[in-house]
Amino acid sequence: PPDHWQDAVLYTVLVDRFRPEIDPSRATIYQSTRAPLGGHLEGIVRSLAELADLGVDTLVLTPVHVGESSHRYDFVDPLEVCPMLGGRETFAKLVSQAHERGLRVIVDLAFSHAGTAYPPAADVLAHGAASPHAPMFQFSNDEPPRLLHYGKRDDAPLVNLEHPTMHALVLSAVRLWADLGVDGLRLDMTAELPPALGTVSYTHLRAHETVLD
């Protein structure tokens, strides 16, 4: 790992629960983990000075791509910064201003399960093993096979990361975040990630040396 990692002071931000673009006149009432509360990337930008004053030097952001839930671990479009969070322009602003203050930015890479609005997931939810996208997801060994989901949910199909399409999607996401200037990626649910995919993801990110300097 980089030398700075040994003494890094990390601050994890659950983006939707952190701070909105404009502070409300009264407190937002918490509903559920899947209902959005309005956190925004601009809210993090507005908090950088306070975070730096706390001694933080590394921000770890929960997924900021388009997702089904407010936490966005159930991806829908992993190649786009969610417009509800401010989109690519605001993300670029966050990275730029964080770097100006000496803060690094790490983003969660979450590919264990998809949301229902991800088109292949919608099709496999509707047609099961008969879907042409079925090989992209995990099924039980039962007969007939059952589509497997994350935890106790029945709307979050587990992804088959050994499938070439999913493999390529992960690497496309790595290249995207590298191009957007992140300093690192946190691989969510690493134990379920094929080791070879983890290795090549690391290689892809390291190829962008200007990101990691």
Backbone torsions as a table, in degrees:
resi	resn	phi	psi	omega
1	PRO	NA	157.7	178.3
2	PRO	-58.9	151.2	-177.9
3	ASP	-57.0	-37.9	-175.6
4	HIS	-65.7	-20.0	-174.3
5	TRP	-66.0	-28.5	-177.0
6	GLN	-62.5	-33.1	-176.9
7	ASP	-116.3	14.6	-176.5
8	ALA	-65.1	144.7	175.1
9	VAL	-110.8	105.2	-174.3
10	LEU	-92.7	145.6	174.4
11	TYR	-132.9	113.7	-179.2
12	THR	-87.3	132.6	-178.8
13	VAL	-116.9	115.0	168.0
14	LEU	-81.2	98.9	-162.6
15	VAL	-54.6	-47.1	-177.4
16	ASP	-66.1	-21.5	-177.2
17	ARG	-102.8	6.7	-172.2
18	PHE	-91.0	-71.0	-176.0
19	ARG	-157.8	135.4	-178.4
20	PRO	-78.0	175.4	178.4
21	GLU	-62.0	-42.6	177.0
22	ILE	-127.9	129.2	-178.0
23	ASP	-62.8	132.9	-179.7
24	PRO	-74.1	161.0	179.3
25	SER	-74.8	-20.7	176.7
26	ARG	-142.3	161.2	-174.3
27	ALA	-62.4	143.0	175.7
28	THR	-82.4	136.2	-178.7
29	ILE	-85.9	127.5	-179.9
30	TYR	-69.6	134.0	180.0
31	GLN	-110.9	-67.5	179.8
32	SER	-158.8	170.2	-178.8
33	THR	-67.7	-19.2	-176.8
34	ARG	-97.0	-15.6	179.3
35	ALA	-89.5	129.9	-178.2
36	PRO	-69.2	145.8	175.9
37	LEU	-109.1	-6.0	173.3
38	GLY	99.4	11.8	174.9
39	GLY	-58.9	150.1	-170.5
40	HIS	-145.0	150.3	177.8
41	LEU	-61.7	-32.7	177.8
42	GLU	-63.5	-31.7	176.5
43	GLY	-63.3	-35.3	176.7
44	ILE	-70.3	-42.5	177.4
45	VAL	-54.7	-44.1	-177.8
46	ARG	-70.4	-12.5	-177.3
47	SER	-104.9	-0.8	-173.9
48	LEU	-59.3	-40.4	-178.8
49	ALA	-63.0	-43.0	179.6
50	GLU	-64.9	-41.6	-179.8
51	LEU	-65.1	-42.0	178.2
52	ALA	-63.7	-38.5	178.9
53	ASP	-64.6	-27.4	177.1
54	LEU	-74.1	-12.4	-177.8
55	GLY	99.1	4.2	178.7
56	VAL	-68.0	136.4	174.3
57	ASP	-125.7	-2.6	180.0
58	THR	-142.6	121.3	174.9
59	LEU	-95.3	132.9	175.2
60	VAL	-115.3	110.4	-175.4
61	LEU	-97.1	135.9	169.2
62	THR	-63.9	166.0	-173.6
63	PRO	-51.0	137.0	177.8
64	VAL	-115.8	8.6	173.9
65	HIS	-76.9	176.3	177.2
66	VAL	-71.2	127.1	-179.0
67	GLY	-137.1	169.7	-179.2
68	GLU	-74.3	-45.1	-177.2
69	SER	-100.5	170.6	-179.5
70	SER	-65.7	-26.0	178.5
71	HIS	-81.4	-19.0	172.1
72	ARG	67.4	20.1	174.4
73	TYR	-77.1	-17.6	174.7
74	ASP	-96.4	89.7	-168.7
75	PHE	-65.9	148.4	173.3
76	VAL	-119.9	-47.9	173.4
77	ASP	-136.0	94.7	-176.9
78	PRO	-76.7	1.1	-178.9
79	LEU	-109.8	19.4	178.5
80	GLU	-144.2	133.8	173.4
81	VAL	-69.8	129.7	-174.4
82	CYS	-57.9	125.3	177.6
83	PRO	-58.5	-31.7	179.3
84	MET	-63.9	-21.7	179.1
85	LEU	-95.8	-4.1	179.6
86	GLY	118.3	-8.1	176.9
87	GLY	70.6	-172.1	-175.3
88	ARG	-63.8	-37.5	-176.8
89	GLU	-60.8	-45.0	-179.4
90	THR	-71.5	-35.0	177.3
91	PHE	-63.4	-43.1	178.1
92	ALA	-61.2	-38.4	177.6
93	LYS	-63.3	-42.9	178.9
94	LEU	-61.1	-48.8	-178.7
95	VAL	-61.6	-45.0	-178.5
96	SER	-61.5	-47.8	-177.3
97	GLN	-72.9	-31.1	175.0
98	ALA	-63.9	-44.9	-180.0
99	HIS	-63.6	-36.1	178.6
100	GLU	-62.2	-29.1	179.6
101	ARG	-94.0	3.7	178.7
102	GLY	82.8	15.8	178.3
103	LEU	-97.2	138.3	173.3
104	ARG	-92.4	156.6	-179.3
105	VAL	-124.9	123.3	176.1
106	ILE	-116.7	139.7	-179.1
107	VAL	-120.1	140.4	174.8
108	ASP	-68.9	132.0	173.0
109	LEU	-105.3	108.8	-171.2
110	ALA	-118.6	111.6	-176.9
111	PHE	-134.3	20.1	-177.5
112	SER	-74.4	-35.2	-178.1
113	HIS	-147.7	154.4	-176.4
114	ALA	-106.3	161.1	174.0
115	GLY	-92.4	164.5	-175.1
116	THR	-66.5	-21.7	-179.2
117	ALA	-83.7	-5.7	173.3
118	TYR	-73.6	117.5	-169.7
119	PRO	-49.9	-47.5	177.8
120	PRO	-61.7	-34.6	178.4
121	ALA	-67.6	-41.6	178.8
122	ALA	-60.0	-40.1	-178.7
123	ASP	-69.8	-41.8	-179.0
124	VAL	-71.6	-29.6	174.8
125	LEU	-66.6	-33.9	-178.8
126	ALA	-80.5	-34.8	-171.5
127	HIS	-120.0	-3.2	176.8
128	GLY	61.4	-141.1	-176.8
129	ALA	-64.9	-15.2	178.8
130	ALA	-79.9	-11.4	-179.8
131	SER	-68.1	140.7	175.7
132	PRO	-64.4	-16.1	179.4
133	HIS	-93.7	0.8	-176.0
134	ALA	-53.3	-40.7	-179.3
135	PRO	-62.4	-13.9	179.7
136	MET	-81.5	-5.1	-175.9
137	PHE	-129.0	168.8	-176.7
138	GLN	-96.4	135.9	177.8
139	PHE	-125.0	155.9	176.8
140	SER	-73.9	170.3	177.4
141	ASN	-90.3	7.6	179.0
142	ASP	-68.8	170.6	175.6
143	GLU	-128.1	111.2	0.7
144	PRO	-74.4	155.3	-178.1
145	PRO	-66.6	143.9	179.2
146	ARG	-105.7	137.6	175.4
147	LEU	-68.0	130.2	-177.9
148	LEU	-93.8	145.5	-176.4
149	HIS	-126.3	164.8	176.9
150	TYR	-73.3	128.9	176.2
151	GLY	55.7	-132.7	-178.6
152	LYS	-97.2	8.1	-178.6
153	ARG	-77.0	159.7	175.3
154	ASP	-124.3	16.4	-179.0
155	ASP	-134.5	25.5	-177.4
156	ALA	-138.4	71.8	-175.9
157	PRO	-60.5	134.3	178.0
158	LEU	-71.8	137.2	-176.0
159	VAL	-87.1	144.4	173.1
160	ASN	-93.7	96.1	-175.5
161	LEU	-74.6	-3.7	173.5
162	GLU	-82.0	-15.7	-177.6
163	HIS	-71.7	137.5	-176.4
164	PRO	-56.5	-37.9	-179.3
165	THR	-65.2	-43.0	-179.8
166	MET	-71.1	-38.4	176.3
167	HIS	-56.3	-47.9	-179.1
168	ALA	-66.1	-35.2	179.7
169	LEU	-64.3	-42.1	178.4
170	VAL	-61.0	-45.9	-178.2
171	LEU	-67.8	-32.9	175.5
172	SER	-64.1	-38.8	178.1
173	ALA	-66.0	-40.7	178.2
174	VAL	-59.4	-45.6	-180.0
175	ARG	-64.3	-39.1	179.2
176	LEU	-59.1	-51.6	-176.0
177	TRP	-67.7	-33.2	175.6
178	ALA	-63.7	-43.3	179.2
179	ASP	-65.2	-28.9	179.6
180	LEU	-84.1	0.4	169.0
181	GLY	95.7	12.2	-179.7
182	VAL	-66.9	157.2	-179.1
183	ASP	-95.9	-7.1	179.1
184	GLY	178.5	169.6	178.1
185	LEU	-129.1	139.9	171.1
186	ARG	-100.1	121.7	-179.8
187	LEU	-85.6	108.8	-178.6
188	ASP	-70.1	145.2	179.4
189	MET	50.1	52.6	-174.1
190	THR	-56.8	-33.6	-177.5
191	ALA	-62.5	-22.4	-179.8
192	GLU	-97.6	1.3	-179.2
193	LEU	-89.1	126.2	176.7
194	PRO	-54.3	128.8	-177.1
195	PRO	-52.5	-39.6	-178.6
196	ALA	-63.9	-36.6	179.4
197	LEU	-69.5	-38.8	176.5
198	GLY	-61.2	-41.7	-179.6
199	THR	-64.8	-46.0	-177.8
200	VAL	-71.6	-29.7	174.9
201	SER	-63.5	-44.2	177.7
202	TYR	-60.6	-43.6	-179.8
203	THR	-62.0	-42.7	178.9
204	HIS	-61.3	-43.4	-179.1
205	LEU	-67.9	-40.7	179.6
206	ARG	-64.7	-23.6	-179.8
207	ALA	-65.2	-21.0	178.3
208	HIS	-95.2	74.8	-172.6
209	GLU	-60.5	-30.8	-178.2
210	THR	-67.1	-25.0	178.2
211	VAL	-70.2	-37.1	-170.4
212	LEU	-96.7	-4.0	-179.2
213	ASP	-64.2	NA	NA
